[in-house]
Amino acid sequence: MLHVLAGLRDCLGFELQAAHVSHGLVAGSEAWFDTCARLCDALGVELSLSRVQVSRTHPEGLESAAREARRAALDRLGSAMLVLAHHRDDQAETVLFRAVRGAGPHGVAGMRSLDLRGPNPVWRPLLAVPRQALEAYARLHALSWVEDPSNQDLRFSRNFLRHAILPSLNARFPGAGAALARLGRLSAEAIELLDERADEDLSTLCREGQARWALAGWQSLAPARRRNLLRRLLTLAGERPPDEDRLLEMERQLCEAGAGEGRRLPWERVALCAYRGDLWLEAALLPMPSPLYWHGEAQLGWAGGEIRVERGFAVGLSRALLAGRSCEFRPRQGGERLELHPGGPSRSLKNLFQEAGVPPWLRAHLPLLWVDGALAWVAGVGVAAAFRCLPGQEGDVLVWSRMPVAPQT
């Protein structure tokens, strides 16, 4: 691939760089970089080296851990297009590997020839070319290459499929490898249709101007469309879709009669949430905040989000009442009460949170502003009557927002 690209570069004049990732898993593999360096020198291509640490306790095995570490290293190189040399035999292995593990259409679709989902676009120009043709090209041009000895180790699942299963399949069913690759391509086409349907459903159910969707509308969809929408939602947020059992359990919990009273279903780095008729995604991690003094800053970090201060007149907290006093943000401890209206009753935060539609799991993480020991403001609820800005006065409007998790369309 690099030999072909270097030739095209000389004709077309685009920039070309090569990258070598060293996993340190195979004895003698450090010398492979020297082979890469000699080739790049001969072709006039700049070469970079990245060394990675591979977890040996990865839940999906050493192969997956190495692949993730390698991809992360390549993504850190910049925003240029990443060109990978996967070929048709690799695609057949991928499709078969995922099929025997019970993957659905998204998994069986295999690798994409052009993938725009990650931080860098990925292009696999050789995905339709069999390995045999590539070896013939290499011999024709007197190219040398390194054979990774670990590729012969049948303890690794892909090696087992490559050496023990696929040759037998091709012997019994000539062209089986090409057929598997074709299955991946056709599955990818089917996925495009499924994704289009999910996007239509997301658009129909979306709350105007919000990254939220109507829970009742989602519940009214046919089961297959419900699950298709959930897969799409999680995929657009950058997460891999759950397996069938997990997805069915998510669907079951979100379809229960009490789902509108509050459901929070973590998956990877996000959580699927339902409350008061809405369905949305938020960050799975809810950091527990610590007390924080406020000295008039326009912005403060809080519980994975931020407290933002907006200046105004006759709105928010009276700046005159805050001047020279001790102002501290604290998380809820329990038992707090707030008087929202002059002369009105002092009410528990529990009741005020319920009226304001604050999800139960979020209440312990909201910032509360205390001024000389008196509760002056509660995020999601409002300003205490005693600290409210009067007409003609300068005021501070406090806004707390969590870092949003929304699909990247």
Rosetta blueprint (number, residue, H / E / L):
1 M L
2 L H
3 H H
4 V H
5 L H
6 A H
7 G H
8 L H
9 R H
10 D H
11 C H
12 L H
13 G L
14 F L
15 E L
16 L L
17 Q E
18 A E
19 A E
20 H E
21 V E
22 S E
23 H L
24 G L
25 L L
26 V L
27 A L
28 G L
29 S H
30 E H
31 A H
32 W H
33 F H
34 D H
35 T H
36 C H
37 A H
38 R H
39 L H
40 C H
41 D H
42 A H
43 L H
44 G L
45 V L
46 E E
47 L E
48 S E
49 L E
50 S E
51 R E
52 V L
53 Q L
54 V L
55 S L
56 R L
57 T L
58 H L
59 P L
60 E L
61 G L
62 L H
63 E H
64 S H
65 A H
66 A H
67 R H
68 E H
69 A H
70 R H
71 R H
72 A H
73 A H
74 L H
75 D H
76 R L
77 L L
78 G L
79 S L
80 A L
81 M L
82 L E
83 V E
84 L L
85 A L
86 H L
87 H L
88 R H
89 D H
90 D H
91 Q H
92 A H
93 E H
94 T H
95 V H
96 L H
97 F H
98 R H
99 A H
100 V H
101 R L
102 G L
103 A L
104 G L
105 P H
106 H H
107 G H
108 V H
109 A L
110 G L
111 M L
112 R L
113 S L
114 L E
115 D E
116 L L
117 R L
118 G L
119 P L
120 N L
121 P L
122 V E
123 W E
124 R L
125 P L
126 L L
127 L L
128 A L
129 V L
130 P L
131 R H
132 Q H
133 A H
134 L H
135 E H
136 A H
137 Y H
138 A H
139 R H
140 L H
141 H L
142 A L
143 L L
144 S L
145 W L
146 V L
147 E L
148 D L
149 P H
150 S H
151 N H
152 Q H
153 D L
154 L L
155 R L
156 F L
157 S H
158 R H
159 N H
160 F H
161 L H
162 R H
163 H H
164 A H
165 I H
166 L H
167 P H
168 S H
169 L H
170 N H
171 A H
172 R H
173 F L
174 P L
175 G L
176 A H
177 G H
178 A H
179 A H
180 L H
181 A H
182 R H
183 L H
184 G H
185 R H
186 L H
187 S H
188 A H
189 E H
190 A H
191 I H
192 E H
193 L H
194 L H
195 D H
196 E H
197 R H
198 A H
199 D H
200 E H
201 D H
202 L H
203 S H
204 T H
205 L H
206 C E
207 R L
208 E L
209 G L
210 Q L
211 A L
212 R E
213 W E
214 A E
215 L H
216 A H
217 G H
218 W H
219 Q H
220 S L
221 L L
222 A L
223 P H
224 A H
225 R H
226 R H
227 R H
228 N H
229 L H
230 L H
231 R H
232 R H
233 L H
234 L H
235 T H
236 L H
237 A L
238 G L
239 E L
240 R L
241 P L
242 P L
243 D L
244 E H
245 D H
246 R H
247 L H
248 L H
249 E H
250 M H
251 E H
252 R H
253 Q H
254 L H
255 C H
256 E L
257 A L
258 G L
259 A H
260 G H
261 E H
262 G L
263 R E
264 R E
265 L E
266 P E
267 W E
268 E L
269 R L
270 V E
271 A E
272 L E
273 C E
274 A E
275 Y E
276 R L
277 G L
278 D E
279 L E
280 W E
281 L E
282 E E
283 A E
284 A L
285 L L
286 L L
287 P L
288 M L
289 P L
290 S L
291 P L
292 L E
293 Y E
294 W L
295 H L
296 G L
297 E L
298 A L
299 Q E
300 L E
301 G E
302 W E
303 A L
304 G L
305 G E
306 E E
307 I E
308 R E
309 V E
310 E E
311 R E
312 G E
313 F E
314 A L
315 V L
316 G L
317 L E
318 S E
319 R H
320 A H
321 L H
322 L H
323 A L
324 G L
325 R L
326 S L
327 C E
328 E E
329 F E
330 R E
331 P L
332 R L
333 Q L
334 G L
335 G L
336 E L
337 R E
338 L E
339 E L
340 L L
341 H L
342 P L
343 G L
344 G L
345 P L
346 S L
347 R E
348 S E
349 L H
350 K H
351 N H
352 L H
353 F H
354 Q H
355 E H
356 A H
357 G L
358 V L
359 P L
360 P H
361 W H
362 L H
363 R H
364 A H
365 H H
366 L L
367 P L
368 L E
369 L E
370 W E
371 V E
372 D L
373 G L
374 A E
375 L E
376 A E
377 W E
378 V E
379 A L
380 G L
381 V L
382 G E
383 V E
384 A L
385 A H
386 A H
387 F H
388 R E
389 C L
390 L L
391 P L
392 G L
393 Q L
394 E E
395 G E
396 D E
397 V E
398 L E
399 V E
400 W E
401 S E
402 R E
403 M L
404 P L
405 V L
406 A L
407 P L
408 Q L
409 T L
